[in-house]
């Protein structure tokens, strides 16, 4: 029996949520404080915003069990990076308590064949 599109979408959403839960738990275990999850504004979303060592980290989570490092590069293309940067700027404008903090953009790649189960790419991109 074929799943309806809403069931497939829910399944896809649930998988993404599970990946983000794993990523948040991993970051917490590494000493990061999770500040916010799924921060959304019109035109963009940041999966996880975390803080550690005077650094506010905007984290993109990608689960690619059927992909590879090239798939990851495509998923995080220039357009996606620009959306994340724009969303981060909006966040910072509205959360002035982080004005003193260093800012970084990381990627957590989960379940990419050939890589460790959680691959933390520090400073994956910048403006």
N, C-alpha and C positions, 0 to 999 in steps of 0.2 A: 504494500500500500504506500503510495506516495504521500509525503508530508505536504501540508498546505504551506504557502509562502510565509504565513504568520508563524507557523510552527518552526520552519527553518530559520526565520529571523530571530525568534525567541531563542532557539538553540544557539545561533551565532552570538547573540547578545549574552547568553549564559556562559558560553565559552570565553568570551572576552572578559566578563566579570570575574570568572574563575582565575584567568591569567592575571588580572589586576590585583586580585586578592593575594595570589602567590607572590607577585612582585612587591606589594606593600609589606607582606610578612618578611620577605627576604631583606628589604631595605631596613625594616625595624631591627632585624637580627644583626644587621651590619652597623647599627648605632644611629640610624637616621630617625628623626621624628617626622611622622606623617602629619603634614599641616592641612592638606586638603586632597580630596580625591574627586575626579570627574568635574573639574572646574570648567564650566561652560559659559560661553558668551556667543552672541550671534557671530557665526563665521569661524568658530574655533573651540577646541577643547584641549585641556591638558589632563592626562590620565592621573598623574600623581604629582603633588607638590610636596617636597620634603626639605628638611633642614638638618644640617650637620656642620660643625666646625665653622660657624659664621658664614655658611654658604647656603643660599636658597637654591634648590635644585628642582628644575622642571623636568619631569620624567615622562618619556613616551614609552609605553609598553607594547611590545610586539610579540605575539605568539605565532610561530611559523613552523609547525611540525612537518609540513610538506614543502618547505622552502629551503633556501640556502642563503649564504651571505649576499649573493647578488640580488635575491628577492628582497632581502632586508634593505639594500641600497635603493631599490626601486620604490619600496613602501615609504621610505623616508626621503623622497625627492625634494627638490627645491620648493615646490608649492606647499607641501606638508610642513616643511621647516618654517616657511613664511607664516603659515597659519599659527603655528606654535609660538613663534616670536611675537606676533601681533597679540595673541591671547595673553602671553606672559607680560607684555607691556601694560595691557589693560589691568591685569592682576596687580602689578606693582604700583600703578597709579592709584589704586583703591585700597592698598595695604601698605601704607607708608611706614609701618613699623619695620619693614625690611629694607628701607633706604640705605642702611649701613652695610647690608649683607653683600657678599660676593654673589654673583649669579652664574648658574651653570645649566647647560642643557644636556641631559644624559638620556641614554636609551637602555632599556632592559629587554633583551631578546630572550624569549623563552622557547625551549624545545626546538631550536634550529638544528637539524641534523649536522653532525660534525663539530658542533660547539658544545661547551658544557651546558647543563640544563638551564642555568641562568647566566647569561653573558651580560655583564655590566659594561657598557661603553660610556666611559666618563668623557665629558666634553665632546659629545658626538658631533655637535655643530655649534656655530655661534653666528652672531649677526655680521 
